[in-house]
């Protein structure tokens, strides 16, 4: 019988360091939503990549804010830190050429966990003087001994092959946990649709709206050859509802159109998407309600 290697891999770092982009690049498909805002990744989404005898199960975590105030951010931070303990391997993402305070805080959490880790230097295409990378590696190595240091550009798919090679070397010998075709069904349909809508909200509204929205798929089914979907966008305040809707419904229309077009490209079917906006006051400060939404929990790949 062929030897098999399999393990859970968490991707951690400060917000906006490129964790979701890296995961999407490795899996060559959109799994975790990406935007320029912090804390856009809500769940420890599992993405599976099987390459012959190697199976990598990736956990994507929210960016860690050590001084979180709202309940939502505290839940996300706890989720990000706890997933490190459950991993066989950690990918610690850095960018630029110096350790910032948030980087050090995340690095210390990795050190405390004693989980084997690879330091991934992202966005190296933006570094003018490559000697700066060597100085950064020396600075990091003084804090924690990483298995490898791998420079990449997740956005441009540079260095990803080298990173995968390092990951394979670090995987423990275990039987595969998912069938090889599980890559095609990482995200439950409703979860993926809701995340896609939320991505369009974040990208469309920029800094007008904080992360105080969540999306629920209420209805979904085929009507002839067309997929019909009904989603509700929940916000925390009445003023936010007005922002999402926009002047004469312009914002909501744009969000719906962008989501529909992307879905149609993915599934090669016509999509009828109906979007509604409702207020659920202070939902993001209710720990019990956040738990009922699955915020901070794994979305299984099956």
VOPAKOL-680368 format. One record per residue (C-alpha): x, y, z; residue in one letter. Coordinates in steps of 0.25 Angstrom, whole numbers, plus 5000, padded with zeros to 4 digits. Layout:
// residues N
XYZA/...
END
This chain:
// residues 302
500050005000X/500550144996X/500950225008X/500050345010X/500350485017X/499250575022X/499050685032X/498350815036X/499050945032X/498651075038X/498951205031X/499151315042X/499651465042X/499251605045X/498051655037X/498151685022X/499551605021X/498951525009X/498451395016X/497151385008X/497851414995X/498951304998X/497851205001X/497151234988X/498451234980X/498851094985X/497451034983X/497351104970X/495851144973X/495151244981X/494951194995X/495151305005X/494651445002X/495651545000X/495651695001X/496451815006X/495751815020X/496251745032X/495451625038X/494751595025X/494951445027X/493851395037X/494051245038X/495251145039X/494851105025X/495450965021X/496050955007X/496650815003X/497750804993X/498150654989X/499450634981X/499650484979X/500050434993X/500050565000X/498750635005X/498750775011X/497550825019X/497650975020X/496951055031X/496851205027X/496751285040X/496251435042X/497351535044X/497751545058X/497451675066X/498051665080X/497351785085X/495951745080X/494751815086X/493451775080X/492951635083X/493051595068X/494551625067X/494751555080X/494051425075X/494851435062X/496251455070X/495851335079X/495551255067X/496851295060X/497751255072X/497051125076X/497151075062X/498751085063X/498650985074X/497850885065X/498850895054X/499950795049X/500650915043X/500551065043X/500851165032X/501251295038X/501051405027X/501851535027X/501951645017X/502851765016X/504251765022X/504051785037X/503351725049X/502151815053X/501551805067X/500451715062X/501351625055X/502151605068X/500851575076X/500451465066X/501851415066X/501851395081X/500551315080X/501251225070X/502451215079X/501451175091X/500751075083X/502050995079X/501450955066X/502350935055X/502351055046X/502751115032X/503051265031X/502451315018X/502951445013X/501751495004X/501751614995X/503251604992X/502951664978X/502851794985X/504151784992X/505251874985X/506451824993X/506451674995X/507551685006X/506451745014X/505751605014X/507051545020X/506951645031X/505551615034X/505851465034X/506951485044X/506051565053X/504951465052X/505851345054X/506351405067X/504951385073X/504551255067X/505251145059X/504351125047X/504450995038X/504651085026X/504651225021X/503951235007X/503751364999X/502551374991X/501551464984X/500151404986X/499551504977X/500451474965X/500551324968X/502151334970X/502751234979X/501551154982X/502151024977X/503351044986X/502351064998X/501650944994X/502950864994X/503250905008X/501850875013X/501950735007X/503250715015X/502550755028X/501350665027X/501150555036X/500950415031X/499450395032X/498350335024X/497550435015X/496350485022X/495550535010X/495350464996X/496150524985X/494950584979X/494650664991X/495350784986X/494050814978X/493150824990X/493950905001X/492851005003X/491350975005X/490551044994X/489851135004X/491051175011X/491851204998X/490751294993X/490551375006X/492151395006X/492051444992X/490951544994X/491751595007X/493051614999X/492251694989X/491651785000X/493051805006X/493651834992X/492551924987X/492352005000X/493752025004X/493952105017X/492452145018X/492052015025X/492851945036X/492751795037X/491351795043X/490651715032X/490351565031X/489651495019X/488651385020X/488151295008X/486651285010X/486251214997X/486951144986X/486451054975X/486351024960X/485251094952X/485351024939X/486851044935X/487051164944X/487551164958X/486651254967X/487351304980X/486751394991X/487751455001X/487551545013X/488651645017X/488551675031X/489151805037X/489251855052X/488551985050X/487552065042X/488552155036X/489352045031X/488151985024X/488052115016X/489552105013X/489351965007X/488152004999X/488752134994X/488052244986X/486852184979X/487452044982X/488652074974X/489652004984X/488751884986X/488551864971X/490051874968X/490351774979X/489351674974X/489851694959X/491251664963X/490851544971X/489951494960X/491051504949X/492051434957X/491151324960X/490751304946X/492151294941X/492451184952X/491251094950X/490951124935X/489451154938X/488551274938X/488351324952X/487151404958X/487651474970X/486751544980X/487351624991X/486651685003X/487251765015X/486751755029X/487251815042X/487651725054X/488151815065X/489451795071X/489551655066X/491151665066X/491151685081X/490351565084X/491251445087X/490151345087X/489551395074X/490951395067X/491051245071X/489751215065X/490251275052X/491451185052X/492451305054X/493751245058X/493451105055X/493951015044X/493250995031X/493450855027X/493850815014X/492850705012X/
END
